Amino acid sequence: MALAVVRSRSLDGLEAPVVHVEVQLANGLPSFTLVGLAETEVKESRERVRAALQQSGFVFPHNKRITVNLAPAELPKESGRFDLPIALGLLAADGRLDAARLAQAEYAGELSLAGELRPVRGALALALASRRDGQGRMLVLPRASALAAARVQGQDVRAADTLAQVVAALVPGESIEPLPRAVPAPERATDGTAVPDLRDVKGQAGAKRALEIAAAGAHSLLLVGPPGSGKSMLAQRLVGLLPPMADDEALQSAALLGLGAGDGARGGAGGDGRSETRFGQRPLRMPHHTASAVALVGGGSPPRPGEISLAHGGVLFLDELPEFPRAALEALREPLESGRITISRAARQASFPARFQLVAAMNPCPCGWLGAQAVGGRCCRCTPEAAARYQGRLSGPLLDRIDLQGEVPPASAQDLLGAPDGEPTAVVAARVAAARARQQDRQGRCNGALDAAGVDAHAALETGAQTFVHHAASRLGWSGRRLHRAMKVARTIADLAGSERVAVAHVAEALQWQRALSAQ
């Protein structure tokens, strides 16, 4: 009887706990049993491992009773990531590998029938978890996955192309060149279209100001206006105003993208085939309005992150907001407050970060031309009741969680053709960076993330501003949440102006961005 233990890792949300792959060879009726709460794709590894060993020139122990245990048993295991450790465990139990060398690393990789290593999902999450454990073990991955995982500083990541290459580095008594260290792939060059410039938007000075305030304080933003007024252009340019991500933040964002699509398998630096986001650039997610609640918040079996988690640290743009299913929109309420989403299913629970910046756009009525009759002969055909029903698709609690609500009026042909270019993104981004630096020095976070106690402590109002806010809140019937959000916006406006205290002018401007739906 022979026993070998190989270390690997599973995925549990953004965590990657250690899995011990225990392989036993014993006398008895030939069989291959795999236990440990393995899902279907893991159980199918028996055939992949058998064929890969034979095609790589190794003898498969057909005359043995093979038992593979994936411990701990209560942790669900999915995907083909355990193919490589199972194959190495079989060879080690048969005495063909150096057990001391085998114990120095963790292994993950799917095997083809020819013995080639294929990428695995969540390579960055595996590397982050291995570094966090601090055991000093190497991480051996297929080459494409290793290039993504190698961005984790302080973690030794080795790349391999085939099963034979991994085995050659573990043969006892052989002086074999070790597996090469993985080097992160060079970043995709900026082609000028990845981050559109704000100068392309003609006119719309008020909407640009709202965009600057939203970027400076990490506030959520709703843009309301007729078709073609520039709402989508503005929203897509918000990412360029935000400061670059810190290293840890960029790694977490890329790890989430890898969980959603499989880093190294397709796509670019983040591993998301639908996104052109480069590593370190804040993500911009733009789901279609037919997206379900599960697509937005995440789910499935095993649970995977949804759009709100894939937008973590960046921008979630929801165009045609009232057209989204009501259940999908209401599911955003808790993540907008807490910055996390917990997905609970009958058998599993997973938690993902979801600190995103929401930018939404909508028409004011079903036909879209409410309040724009004087432009191009357009005339709204909707009754007041129809406009009220359309705007009523957005619940009051959801609107309460949107910090700024601004109108985007239609631009005339003269404005579009004769207006000079506006401020470029770089100029506005410099003001945003200065305002955010003031917030970090004062409270260690953006104004949009302040809680009620933080608003009381850091959004100090002048005497005249306090009176002004009290009268406005009473007349407009604000909730406590809406009042706090208006004060946070005023604090951000003061930061953009370089003011230590919030004055009446700052509060007055903040009030202008609190109500854009005329039919409410």
Steps between C-alpha positions, in 0.01 A plus 500: 500500500640843400373847580589843357369847585503792254386851590262696280233765551128529443291813444244618753387843385814714490670271753715202399536253788762225490389158376709192580487252213563162667574212262517139621610197298399166651469137395156373412255514215614771256294817542529879500288666773487876553343634822478832682183679374632518146270638232448340160790669319735391780381138482563505125867568576550123537487455124702814425773399745513143367540612139744783583732265693505247220553760227784654700687169516414396856352170612153525648455255795215298346547210741456710817207614704524880474330728753523878468369714785461878469515633856333670677196306387244770588656749256342476153744447214434604142675530161795303367762674717567175692612301193868591544523428876316169455741392227801602712353319799468177300864520392618589851306213658668270248843626614592686181518854641708666771259554791715780647489699176130429462426650843667832410220612269127515439362384167195578289430432135265323263648224283423430139497141380843565346649613832497875432406744776199721445422826687288500813253755630599725792879481474543842662279395791717189547819706505356758742386225738836321482686822583258579781559160663872580519623141469761588236387232255529542124188503286519293180244592236443467126693772319205724408368492858848546645548824304191643670597368847856633473372853562474413871824633646668271751349179365725258309298393194635240259369438149469164325366391163469123540471232765837359391667834567370507858599137562852562367556760772392252771685182403721379791875501451489702180665836455221653297456870430213620721181636351543856377360790698196658344541863392192720465402568142563858382198723529294576195606833355251782527355555154317825577156339491512306826421815703302758296587865565255739663586772248295310239177599678386838364304725732327335797692706756257406778520127432879517484501670839285221642744247354793678665325506838413131470861411420642717779287348775427149360129587482232319305346697213176496302486687167153581365447637152351442154657264245828617350574761764834340595418296810690191388800706380526664839466177696767320296747780577471476876766226523759735353440750783567247776850458647688179413452200724747408772682168454291303751179649362603415144583142598162455670319644196693276261432198724127568483517531122687169492229331707239629257668388180813299568824699499745386241240304310371794303490876512784723607665602820189463706390172345160627390434434132230768490713778648791698362611596851876494542657391826492795741235689303169541676234272346198632315210253482202572277242218525203506263163597646374143448747375765341301781550547872739202504706654220535822701564370852646157419393143561508158342657181626771551602419868573677739267527878523245711314540834326505698824802302624674507162463881524664503846729803521359638176176607333174315438307676222132413468353656187121515457463452875117463515518218242691273740287241683370636829649210696844567351492867599377432852782249547747791470375674813701310762830489303478877442500544878735225620744454209464119520260237371436166667353231275318234700387174343371178651842334507747790488554860595751734340586863570652737242609864528278743307627852569402642161403846381153494345429719198154468348328666206134520405246688290249716690197326344417207268545702180803677646414860409341632818619857551677513161219628276696800379782299341468394139122514511490201734185472708431267792204273427472360852228588747604611849373167632715306252810700592429449870459124450825482303697687767318298766683188387782627719415455865551771757752295704713450188491869407589585859827313451601702191697803617471722192208526260564736212320602184675480164312740269513451124769693316417706193679458167675834558641376831618174348662651191622835627598439861873469576646192658443477872753426770698181433476207736850558637416850629181392674671186636764719666229689692336170593831361628559812713151474653544131575838568661329745739242236590764234564699735723190601695308174541687221318222434249291668232202710601264259327602225747436703816246364747267716712764553769755592234266759351451661841874501566636616164221685317505800731246760387525872552213656695326636192540167321338314789191720486485464124516119517232480772253706296570306179465159667170602662347639182611210280410228751839334492575176678796478732695311234433767237606775743828324576570445133437866419745598775762263361461656156536847653816383678643385166417833334681675785801272447509589131500866604774440758277607790535358850136560591181459300351837409155600377620508139618140526170386649301690238687329217454161667123560514493553124609138452239338724190481281489462121173307448231758442213251515580385853 
